[in-house]
Amino acid sequence: MRSYRPDLATERFPQPTLTPVAEMARANRAKLFDLFEETGGSIVYMRGGSVQHRYDTDTEAPFRQESRFWYLSGVAEPDYHLVLDLASRTFHLFTPRRDTQYAVWNGRVRSLDEIREAYAPDELHYDDQLGEVIASLAPGRVFLVDADAERAWTEHLAAHAAGVFDPASAECDTLSLNDALVHCRLHKSEAELERMRYAGQVNSYAHSEVLKALQPGATEYGMRAVLESHLIRHGLLHPAYSGIYASGTNSAILHYVENTRRMEAGELFLIDAGFEYMGYSSDTTRTWPVSGRFTDDQRWIYAVALHAHKQAVDGVAAGARMEDLHLAACRTIVEGLRDGGLLRGTTEELMDKNVFALFFPHGLGHFLGLDTHDPGGYPKGVDRIERPGIRYLRARRELEPGMVVTIEPGVYFIPALLAPAFADPALSPHLVRERIEPLLGFGGIRIEDNLAVTETGHENLTDVVKEIDDIEAVMRDAAAGR
């Protein structure tokens, strides 16, 4: 198992050698240009994100660039626009005019030369020149990511291009661009994988530090503080999603976010959290015994979840289908629970009656990238499988090299699912009620890794202990050192 240690002198991990942002964005734009066979008269318009405020106050939310804009421009700051001329493959970037008051409140205003150096656009303009530039391109069609973008296009031009360009003169396509971007983002470039590897390395280290800090009496929010302190210290500043820090019965709540409880001896603690590095996400889940040792029931149920996890991880390769990996994990889980005395019936009976969904009610995994739930899980014409549990699978397609997916099966004891099942004549014969009812306060177990699909299999971007003996050894050593 890899030992994650930052450089003690700098308290930072050695920084990876990265492809410059501008070069990466240029390659991303080239992928998009190649999908359009426009000979002239068509442009792409996209407006970047703006600072958002909390409800009706002036309290600013932390800014995070809209992912599609970031992908094409590399710009991580607010209030920019871009135009791509599809005929000439020209990248026009529009920067806001920052005034003195902006400098007073937000810092020095960068020069145009500095912006050119950072983002390397083919053409750089101020945002109030948008109408003039678009008029010079005379587009007959404009590609926009969605209907909201069409409104932004119309509103901005109405404000800044009155008498120069009439937005109604160009046909708006609000479908093709997003489809093209989803296709581009499905396969990660080496430059993107560089960032995801580093995100995985630092997130894995932070999770390992949480494991060492876990003990009875700790709070869920305290464990969140441990994780975030290590991530922020090493330069990962933005959560990729709202983290889950769930102890006891809370660990059976799939998207638990209160994170307020104090833990007790004998319980489980489930942590599902990750931070971004330069926009690219990490998403890791582990489940650990608060006391440092698994109880007998925790041990064998954890082993069932781990077996399903490891089998699914082993199956990640080009050509594998996510729904097949999901159903295989379901089979492993029902067989394990049956062997543990909780279920009755053959594997086929338990699968045919969807008994697996009572204990594993969510999907096996999802795509990962600039967004935690990266797009592209369902190609055009592919629908969700309307079947308990698997209907929530976020990706249903064959895996290909360059895709990055999560694998995160779980085993949960959720009263809201199990209590009705005890009364269901189709399900109750398969449930050993006297064995299951004492476990209704058990909580849940989930184990999640991030995997990049390669030509020969996969690369695991996550490296946090998950074997029972390894977990207990780390916790035992940490307790001895306190």
HELIX and SHEET records of a PDB file:
HELIX    1   1 VAL A   21  LEU A   35  1                                  15    
HELIX    2   2 SER A   67  SER A   73  1                                   7    
HELIX    3   3 THR A  100  ASN A  106  1                                   7    
HELIX    4   4 LEU A  112  TYR A  119  1                                   8    
HELIX    5   5 ASP A  127  GLN A  129  5                                   3    
HELIX    6   6 LEU A  130  LEU A  137  1                                   8    
HELIX    7   7 ALA A  147  HIS A  160  1                                  14    
HELIX    8   8 PRO A  167  SER A  169  5                                   3    
HELIX    9   9 SER A  176  LEU A  186  1                                  11    
HELIX   10  10 GLU A  190  ALA A  213  1                                  24    
HELIX   11  11 GLU A  220  ARG A  233  1                                  14    
HELIX   12  12 GLY A  248  ALA A  252  5                                   5    
HELIX   13  13 ASP A  296  GLY A  315  1                                  20    
HELIX   14  14 MET A  322  ASP A  339  1                                  18    
HELIX   15  15 THR A  347  ASP A  352  1                                   6    
HELIX   16  16 VAL A  355  LEU A  358  5                                   4    
HELIX   17  17 ILE A  390  TYR A  392  5                                   3    
HELIX   18  18 PRO A  415  PHE A  422  1                                   8    
HELIX   19  19 SER A  428  HIS A  430  5                                   3    
HELIX   20  20 ARG A  433  ILE A  436  1                                   4    
HELIX   21  21 GLU A  437  LEU A  439  5                                   3    
HELIX   22  22 ILE A  468  ALA A  480  1                                  13    
SHEET    1   A 6 GLU A 123  TYR A 126  0                                        
SHEET    2   A 6 THR A  90  THR A  95  1                                        
SHEET    3   A 6 HIS A  81  ASP A  85 -1                                        
SHEET    4   A 6 SER A  42  ARG A  47 -1                                        
SHEET    5   A 6 ARG A 141  PHE A 143  1                                        
SHEET    6   A 6 GLU A 171  ASP A 173  1                                        
SHEET    1   B 2 HIS A 238  PRO A 239  0                                        
SHEET    2   B 2 PHE A 275  GLU A 276 -1                                        
SHEET    1   C 3 ILE A 244  SER A 247  0                                        
SHEET    2   C 3 LEU A 268  ALA A 273 -1                                        
SHEET    3   C 3 THR A 284  PRO A 289 -1                                        
SHEET    1   D 3 VAL A 404  ILE A 407  0                                        
SHEET    2   D 3 ASP A 449  VAL A 453 -1                                        
SHEET    3   D 3 HIS A 458  ASN A 460 -1                                        
SHEET    1   E 2 GLY A 410  TYR A 412  0                                        
SHEET    2   E 2 GLY A 444  ARG A 446 -1                                        
END                                                                             
